[in-house]
């Protein structure tokens, strides 16, 4: 009977510890669309997050899906209620659409979160044409 009671207490403690709230990483958004970006110019987005849990949060790694994306992140502990960042820079070398990911690993309740960068790499000329061409409605009004 003593062994059974000890086993029951041990199981209860393990379950209770497993359900204790750790740090909780909550990103403002997990996907960023750059739209059209110029070829040859790196594009950076800073993903902001908040620790909504009850324990300090530590990011141990942020791994990009390819060598064309370089992540950096808050290295110090993010205390409950505080914020941190994961910055991702995409090297816009290749023309065309892209969809890249950064996998963030931490000590949070959900230990991995995947962030996404997407957009389209175009030539400088195509970007300038798209950005400076007057709209059809503007032409009718005689404005530029």
N, C-alpha and C positions, 0 to 999 in steps of 0.2 A: 504493500500500500504506500509506503514511504517513497519507493522508486516512482510509482505512478504519479504521486503528488509532485515530486521534484520535476519529473518530465513535463507535467502540465504547467507548472510555474515557468519552466524554461521556455516552453513553446509560447506562452502568453507574453513573456518579455520580448522574444524575437519578433512576434507579430506587432507588438506595440512600438518597438523601435523601427520596424519597417514602415509603419504608417506615420511616424513623426515627420512633420513637414520640414523639408530641407529648404535650400534656396530654390526659388522658382524664377526662371528666366522668361521674361515676357517682352518680346520685341514689338515695337510700334508697327512694323510691317516686316514681312519675311520675303517679299519679292519687290525688286525695283526694276522698272522699265526705263532705260535711258532714252528710248525712242531712237532717233537717228543721231549717230555720233561720227565725227570726222576720223577717217582712216589715219593711222599713225599718231594719234593723240590719245594717251591713256585717259580713261574715264574712271572716276572714283565715286563711290557712294558710301555713306556712313550709316550703318544700321544701328539704331539706338535701342537699348533695352533697359528694363527696370527689374530689380530683384524684388518680387512681390512675396517672397517667402519669409521664413523666420530665422534662417541661418545665413552666414556669409556665403557668397557665390564666387567660385573661382573658375575661370575659363582656362582649361589646360591646353587646348589646341583649336585652331581654325584651319581646316585643310581645304584647299581649292580642288575643283574637279580636273583642272589642267594647269599647265605651267604658264598660261596666258593671264591668270588671275592671281593677284597677290593679296592675301588678307593680313591685317594687323588687328590687335584687339587690346582691350583693357587688361593689363597684366596684374594689377593689384586686386585684392579682395573687394567685391562689391557688397556692401553691407545691406541688410534689409531696408527697403524703401529708397535705396540709392540707385543711380543709373550708371551705365557703362556703354561702350561702343564696340562694334566690329566693323572695321573699314575694309572695303574690298576694291581693289584697283584692277580694271580690265585693260589689257594691252590691245588696243584696237588695230592690230596689224592686218588681219585677214578681212577681206570684203565679205559682206553678206550678213545674214541674221545670226544671232548667237543667243545661247541660253546656258549660262554657267552657274555652278553651285559652289557654295562654301559650307562645309559641315563643321558646326561649332560643337565642341565637346567640353562639358563642364561637370561640376559636382551637383548639378540641379536635380530635382525630382525626375525631370525628363532629361537624361544626360546628353542627348544629341538633338540638335535643331539644324535643319537645312535651310540656308538662305539662298535666294536666287537673284541673278542679274541677267537681264535680257535686253535686247535692242537690235539695231541694225547698223553695221559699219558701212559708210558711204564715202565717196570722194569729197574733197573740200568743195569742188565746183557744184556737185549735186546738193550739198548742204546749203551753200550760198543761194543757189537757185530756189530751193524750197523755202528758204527763210526770207528772201527779198522779193519774190514774185508777187505782184499785186493780186488781190483776190478779185474774182469776177464781179462781186457786188461793189467793190471799190472802183473798178473801171467804169461802171455805170454812173456812179456818183461823181466821177472826175477826180477822185482822190488817189493818192499814191499809197 
